[in-house]
Amino acid sequence: MRRRALPDLVERIADAAGRVGVVCAVAESLTSGRLAAEVGRGSSAQDWFAGGVVAYQVRVKEEVLGLGPGTDPCSPECAEQLARGVRALLGADVAVSTTGVGGPDAQGGHAPGTVYLGWATADAAGHELVRFDGDPAEVIDQAVGAALALLLQTVEATRADG
């Protein structure tokens, strides 16, 4: 996703969340705060964005966001638990998470560009596996764009349910 497209996507999230009073949160590993920085730029973010947690070390994922010991940090289970954990911690209605391998080398048997995005609402949680090409900065840029798209999709689905 082109960097210029991110502000437009964030404004769509802001509009959707603001209209229905949905509060959002993010948990980040791979993206190290970039996702929260983008979300926080949205109009009236103070009304609909609870905040985020950057949990880069596995210890922090376990102690702060409830990841079970021994869980692969690049896995569907990790992505879902990060989203569930930050949603509960920050009292949000919906949350998304990012975890994976930015590169340039493989890590833990996972190829560079392997990214899991998680989502959670009060009723459900899920994940998406995405694979990106490029250097670490490009992988992170693409992961942020994909996470924003997932956040918009999750907010809109929550709105449809509510």
C-alpha positions as CSV (number, residue, x, y, z in Angstrom):
1,M,0.0,0.0,0.0
2,R,1.4,3.4,-0.9
3,R,2.2,5.6,2.0
4,R,-0.1,8.4,0.6
5,A,-3.0,6.0,0.8
6,L,-2.6,5.6,4.6
7,P,-4.1,9.0,5.7
8,D,-7.2,8.3,3.6
9,L,-7.6,4.9,5.2
10,V,-7.1,6.3,8.7
11,E,-9.8,8.9,8.0
12,R,-12.2,6.2,6.9
13,I,-11.5,4.4,10.2
14,A,-12.0,7.7,12.1
15,D,-15.3,8.3,10.4
16,A,-16.6,4.7,10.9
17,A,-15.5,4.5,14.5
18,G,-16.7,8.0,15.4
19,R,-20.1,7.5,13.9
20,V,-21.0,4.5,16.0
21,G,-18.9,5.1,19.1
22,V,-16.5,2.2,18.6
23,V,-13.3,2.4,20.6
24,C,-10.2,0.9,18.9
25,A,-6.8,-0.3,20.2
26,V,-3.7,-1.8,18.6
27,A,-1.0,-4.2,19.7
28,E,2.3,-4.2,17.8
29,S,5.4,-6.3,17.6
30,L,6.7,-6.2,14.1
31,T,5.6,-2.6,13.4
32,S,7.1,-1.2,16.7
33,G,4.6,1.6,17.1
34,R,4.2,2.7,13.5
35,L,0.6,1.4,13.5
36,A,-0.4,3.4,16.6
37,A,1.3,6.5,15.1
38,E,-0.8,6.2,12.0
39,V,-4.1,5.5,13.8
40,G,-3.5,8.4,16.2
41,R,-3.4,10.8,13.3
42,G,-7.1,10.2,12.6
43,S,-9.6,13.0,13.2
44,S,-10.8,13.1,16.8
45,A,-8.7,10.1,17.6
46,Q,-9.0,11.0,21.3
47,D,-12.6,10.0,21.1
48,W,-12.2,6.6,19.4
49,F,-8.6,5.4,19.8
50,A,-7.8,4.0,23.3
51,G,-4.1,3.5,22.4
52,G,-1.7,0.8,21.7
53,V,0.9,-1.5,23.2
54,V,4.3,-2.2,21.6
55,A,5.3,-5.6,22.8
56,Y,8.5,-6.5,20.9
57,Q,10.0,-8.9,23.4
58,V,8.2,-12.3,24.0
59,R,8.4,-11.6,27.8
60,V,6.3,-8.4,27.3
61,K,3.8,-10.3,25.1
62,E,3.4,-12.8,27.9
63,E,3.4,-10.5,30.9
64,V,1.3,-7.7,29.5
65,L,-0.9,-9.2,26.8
66,G,-1.4,-12.7,28.0
67,L,0.5,-14.7,25.4
68,G,0.9,-18.3,26.6
69,P,4.5,-19.3,27.3
70,G,6.0,-21.3,24.4
71,T,3.7,-19.7,21.8
72,D,5.5,-19.0,18.5
73,P,5.7,-15.2,18.2
74,C,5.1,-15.5,14.5
75,S,1.8,-17.5,14.6
76,P,-1.9,-17.1,14.3
77,E,-2.2,-17.8,18.0
78,C,0.1,-15.0,18.9
79,A,-1.6,-12.5,16.6
80,E,-5.1,-13.3,18.0
81,Q,-3.9,-13.2,21.7
82,L,-2.1,-9.9,21.2
83,A,-5.4,-8.4,19.8
84,R,-7.5,-10.0,22.6
85,G,-5.0,-8.9,25.2
86,V,-4.8,-5.2,24.2
87,R,-8.6,-5.0,23.7
88,A,-9.1,-6.2,27.3
89,L,-6.2,-4.1,28.7
90,L,-7.3,-0.9,27.2
91,G,-11.1,-1.4,27.4
92,A,-11.6,-1.2,23.6
93,D,-14.4,-2.5,21.5
94,V,-12.1,-3.7,18.7
95,A,-8.4,-4.3,18.4
96,V,-5.9,-5.4,15.8
97,S,-2.3,-6.6,16.1
98,T,0.8,-7.1,14.1
99,T,3.5,-9.8,14.5
100,G,5.9,-11.5,12.2
101,V,9.3,-11.3,10.6
102,G,10.4,-8.1,8.8
103,G,13.8,-9.5,7.7
104,P,16.2,-9.3,6.1
105,D,16.8,-12.9,7.5
106,A,14.5,-15.7,8.4
107,Q,13.7,-16.0,12.1
108,G,12.4,-19.0,14.0
109,G,11.9,-20.9,10.7
110,H,9.7,-18.2,9.2
111,A,10.7,-16.4,6.0
112,P,11.2,-12.7,5.9
113,G,8.0,-10.9,5.1
114,T,5.8,-13.5,7.0
115,V,3.3,-11.4,8.9
116,Y,0.3,-12.3,11.0
117,L,-2.4,-9.7,11.7
118,G,-4.9,-10.4,14.5
119,W,-8.3,-8.9,15.3
120,A,-10.6,-9.1,18.3
121,T,-14.0,-7.9,19.3
122,A,-16.1,-8.7,22.3
123,D,-17.5,-11.7,20.5
124,A,-14.7,-13.2,18.4
125,A,-11.1,-13.1,17.3
126,G,-9.3,-14.1,14.2
127,H,-6.2,-13.6,12.1
128,E,-4.8,-13.1,8.6
129,L,-1.5,-14.5,7.2
130,V,0.1,-12.1,4.8
131,R,3.4,-12.3,3.0
132,F,5.3,-9.2,1.8
133,D,8.4,-8.7,-0.3
134,G,11.0,-6.1,0.2
135,D,13.5,-4.9,2.8
136,P,12.5,-4.6,6.5
137,A,11.2,-1.0,6.1
138,E,9.1,-2.0,3.1
139,V,7.7,-5.0,5.0
140,I,6.8,-2.8,7.9
141,D,5.1,-0.2,5.6
142,Q,3.1,-2.9,4.0
143,A,2.1,-4.5,7.3
144,V,0.9,-1.1,8.6
145,G,-1.2,-0.6,5.6
146,A,-2.7,-4.2,5.8
147,A,-3.4,-3.7,9.6
148,L,-5.2,-0.4,8.9
149,A,-7.3,-2.1,6.3
150,L,-8.1,-4.9,8.8
151,L,-9.0,-2.4,11.5
152,L,-11.4,-0.6,9.1
153,Q,-13.0,-4.0,8.2
154,T,-13.3,-4.9,11.8
155,V,-14.9,-1.6,12.8
156,E,-17.3,-1.8,9.9
157,A,-18.3,-5.4,10.8
158,T,-18.8,-4.4,14.4
159,R,-21.0,-1.5,13.2
160,A,-23.0,-3.9,11.1
161,D,-23.5,-6.2,14.1
162,G,-24.4,-3.3,16.4
